[in-house]
Amino acid sequence: MTQANTLSGIELKGRKPPLFVAVEGPIGVGKTTLAKRLAESFNYQALLERADENPFLERFYRNRKQAALATQLFFLFQRAQQIQDMRQNDIFEPVRIADFLIEKDPLFARINLDLDEYRLYEKVFQQLTIDAPQPDLVIYLQAPTDILLRRIEDRGADYEQHISRDYLESLNEVYSEFFLYYDGAPLLIVNASEIDLVNSEQDYLQLVDYMLDIRRGRHYYNPTFFG
């Protein structure tokens, strides 16, 4: 599928998509859906989280305290391996879309681990010396907790049905704090409350059209102000 065909609803006007885009946001906000659509539209390779491979995740959502460290370390090792594989294969098939930032990983550790566990996690994180490529654009999707809960319920993943409101609210808080100070790449903050990236082609194309104009700085996309 060519870029011209996929983005037929957008006037490119010589604009080129960023070479490497990272999509971020809390559980249920739609980051993987957006990452997959961008990869298809731009004919990019995608690097996606593989939550279903984590054998501790369902136990974590049932009993966060008991399974937090194992869950966190599994994801850390998995992401580090994915980044290493990406760097080794980059010459042949460059990965240009990801649905996570490795710098975000400590956010989950902060709210899920006790002090001793977090110190252990920090040591492992530092020893891995993860050298991830710097994105040319980060898209941060945000939405209220009620909307996240509804989307999680709608997509029906068994291991996610035990996610609590308190946990999602904590995630929203640490994400907001993290991106308040983030300056590692151009940043697009998207109000994803009114966006249907699964079923609405118009919602998706409007977001991409806005995204294509970003080259530097911090930007805010609120679809209630558009169209």
C-alpha positions as CSV (number, residue, x, y, z in Angstrom):
1,M,0.0,0.0,0.0
2,T,1.6,3.3,-1.1
3,Q,1.7,6.4,0.9
4,A,-0.2,8.3,-1.8
5,N,-3.1,5.8,-1.7
6,T,-3.2,5.5,2.1
7,L,-3.2,9.2,2.7
8,S,-5.5,10.2,-0.2
9,G,-7.6,12.3,2.1
10,I,-4.6,14.6,3.0
11,E,-2.9,17.2,0.8
12,L,0.8,16.4,1.5
13,K,2.0,19.7,-0.2
14,G,5.6,18.5,-0.1
15,R,5.4,17.6,3.6
16,K,7.2,14.4,4.8
17,P,6.4,12.4,7.9
18,P,8.9,12.3,10.7
19,L,11.5,9.6,10.3
20,F,10.9,8.1,13.7
21,V,7.6,8.5,15.7
22,A,7.0,7.2,19.2
23,V,3.4,7.1,20.4
24,E,2.7,7.1,24.2
25,G,-0.1,7.3,26.7
26,P,-1.8,5.3,29.5
27,I,-3.4,1.9,29.0
28,G,-6.6,2.0,26.9
29,V,-5.9,5.4,25.3
30,G,-5.2,4.0,21.8
31,K,-1.5,4.3,21.3
32,T,-1.0,0.9,19.7
33,T,-3.9,1.4,17.4
34,L,-2.4,4.8,16.3
35,A,1.1,3.3,15.9
36,K,-0.2,0.5,13.7
37,R,-2.2,2.9,11.5
38,L,0.8,5.3,11.1
39,A,3.1,2.4,10.2
40,E,0.6,1.3,7.5
41,S,0.1,4.8,6.2
42,F,3.7,5.6,5.9
43,N,4.9,2.1,5.0
44,Y,7.0,2.1,8.1
45,Q,8.2,-0.8,10.2
46,A,6.6,-0.8,13.7
47,L,8.0,-1.7,17.1
48,L,5.1,-2.6,19.4
49,E,4.8,-3.6,23.1
50,R,4.0,-7.3,23.5
51,A,2.0,-7.2,26.7
52,D,0.4,-10.6,26.0
53,E,3.8,-12.3,26.3
54,N,4.3,-11.2,29.9
55,P,3.4,-14.2,32.0
56,F,3.1,-12.1,35.2
57,L,0.7,-9.5,33.9
58,E,-2.7,-11.1,34.8
59,R,-1.4,-11.8,38.3
60,F,-0.2,-8.2,38.5
61,Y,-3.7,-6.8,37.7
62,R,-5.2,-9.2,40.3
63,N,-2.6,-8.4,43.0
64,R,-0.3,-5.5,42.1
65,K,1.9,-5.7,45.2
66,Q,2.6,-9.4,44.9
67,A,3.5,-9.5,41.1
68,A,4.8,-5.9,40.5
69,L,8.5,-6.5,40.5
70,A,8.4,-9.6,38.2
71,T,6.0,-7.8,35.8
72,Q,8.2,-4.7,35.7
73,L,11.4,-6.5,35.1
74,F,9.9,-8.7,32.4
75,F,8.8,-5.6,30.5
76,L,12.1,-3.9,31.0
77,F,14.1,-6.9,29.6
78,Q,11.6,-7.3,26.8
79,R,11.8,-3.6,25.7
80,A,15.6,-3.6,26.0
81,Q,15.8,-6.7,23.8
82,Q,13.4,-5.1,21.2
83,I,15.6,-2.0,21.1
84,Q,18.7,-4.1,20.7
85,D,17.1,-6.1,17.9
86,M,15.9,-2.9,16.2
87,R,19.4,-1.5,16.2
88,Q,20.9,-4.7,14.7
89,N,18.3,-4.8,12.0
90,D,18.1,-1.1,11.3
91,I,20.4,-1.2,8.3
92,F,18.0,-3.5,6.5
93,E,14.5,-2.6,7.8
94,P,14.5,0.6,9.8
95,V,11.9,0.7,12.5
96,R,10.2,4.1,12.4
97,I,7.1,3.8,14.6
98,A,7.0,2.6,18.2
99,D,4.2,2.5,20.7
100,F,6.5,3.1,23.7
101,L,9.4,5.3,25.0
102,I,11.9,3.4,27.0
103,E,12.4,6.6,29.1
104,K,8.8,6.1,30.3
105,D,9.5,2.7,31.8
106,P,10.4,4.0,35.3
107,L,7.0,5.7,35.6
108,F,5.4,2.3,36.2
109,A,8.1,1.3,38.6
110,R,7.6,4.4,40.7
111,I,3.9,3.7,41.3
112,N,4.1,-0.1,41.6
113,L,7.2,-1.0,43.5
114,D,8.1,-0.5,47.1
115,L,11.4,1.3,48.0
116,D,13.6,-1.7,48.0
117,E,12.1,-3.1,44.8
118,Y,12.5,0.2,43.1
119,R,16.2,0.4,44.1
120,L,16.7,-3.0,42.6
121,Y,14.8,-2.0,39.4
122,E,17.0,1.2,39.1
123,K,20.2,-0.9,39.3
124,V,19.0,-3.2,36.6
125,F,17.8,-0.3,34.4
126,Q,21.2,1.4,34.7
127,Q,23.1,-1.8,34.0
128,L,21.2,-2.4,30.8
129,T,22.5,1.0,29.5
130,I,19.6,1.1,27.0
131,D,20.7,3.3,24.0
132,A,17.4,3.9,22.3
133,P,17.2,6.0,19.2
134,Q,15.8,9.5,19.7
135,P,12.3,10.1,18.1
136,D,11.8,12.8,15.6
137,L,8.3,13.2,17.1
138,V,6.6,11.9,20.2
139,I,2.8,11.7,20.2
140,Y,1.3,11.7,23.7
141,L,-2.4,10.6,23.8
142,Q,-4.3,11.5,26.9
143,A,-7.8,10.9,28.1
144,P,-9.8,10.9,31.4
145,T,-9.9,7.8,33.5
146,D,-13.6,7.1,32.7
147,I,-12.8,6.9,29.0
148,L,-9.8,4.6,29.6
149,L,-11.9,2.3,31.6
150,R,-14.6,2.1,29.0
151,R,-12.2,1.4,26.2
152,I,-10.4,-1.3,28.2
153,E,-13.8,-2.9,28.8
154,D,-14.8,-2.6,25.1
155,R,-11.7,-4.3,23.8
156,G,-12.2,-7.2,26.2
157,A,-8.7,-8.4,26.9
158,D,-9.1,-10.9,29.8
159,Y,-6.0,-9.9,31.7
160,E,-7.0,-6.2,31.6
161,Q,-10.5,-6.6,33.2
162,H,-9.0,-6.4,36.7
163,I,-7.4,-3.0,36.1
164,S,-8.7,-0.6,38.8
165,R,-9.7,3.0,38.6
166,D,-7.2,4.0,41.2
167,Y,-4.4,2.5,39.1
168,L,-5.4,4.3,35.9
169,E,-5.7,7.5,37.8
170,S,-2.2,7.1,39.1
171,L,-0.9,6.3,35.6
172,N,-2.6,9.5,34.3
173,E,-0.9,11.5,36.9
174,V,2.6,10.2,36.3
175,Y,2.2,10.5,32.5
176,S,1.1,14.1,32.9
177,E,4.0,14.9,35.1
178,F,6.5,13.2,32.8
179,F,5.3,15.0,29.7
180,L,5.0,18.3,31.5
181,Y,8.8,18.4,31.5
182,Y,9.7,16.2,28.5
183,D,11.9,18.0,26.0
184,G,13.8,15.0,24.4
185,A,12.0,15.5,21.0
186,P,9.2,17.5,19.4
187,L,6.0,16.7,21.3
188,L,2.4,16.5,20.2
189,I,-0.1,16.3,23.1
190,V,-3.4,14.9,21.8
191,N,-6.8,15.1,23.6
192,A,-7.9,11.6,22.6
193,S,-11.2,11.7,24.4
194,E,-13.2,12.5,21.3
195,I,-11.0,10.6,18.8
196,D,-12.1,7.2,17.4
197,L,-8.9,5.9,15.8
198,V,-10.5,2.5,15.2
199,N,-13.6,3.4,13.3
200,S,-13.2,7.0,12.1
201,E,-11.1,7.6,9.1
202,Q,-11.8,11.3,9.4
203,D,-10.5,11.5,12.9
204,Y,-7.3,9.7,11.9
205,L,-6.6,11.8,8.8
206,Q,-7.2,15.1,10.7
207,L,-4.7,14.1,13.3
208,V,-2.1,13.0,10.7
209,D,-2.7,16.3,8.7
210,Y,-1.9,18.2,11.9
211,M,1.1,16.1,12.7
212,L,2.8,16.5,9.4
213,D,3.3,20.2,10.1
214,I,5.3,19.7,13.3
215,R,9.0,20.1,13.1
216,R,10.0,21.3,16.6
217,G,8.6,22.4,20.0
218,R,5.5,21.4,21.9
219,H,2.0,21.3,20.3
220,Y,-1.5,20.6,21.5
221,Y,-4.2,18.9,19.4
222,N,-7.7,19.2,20.6
223,P,-10.2,17.8,18.0
224,T,-13.1,19.8,19.5
225,F,-11.4,22.9,18.1
226,F,-11.1,21.5,14.6
227,G,-13.7,20.9,11.9
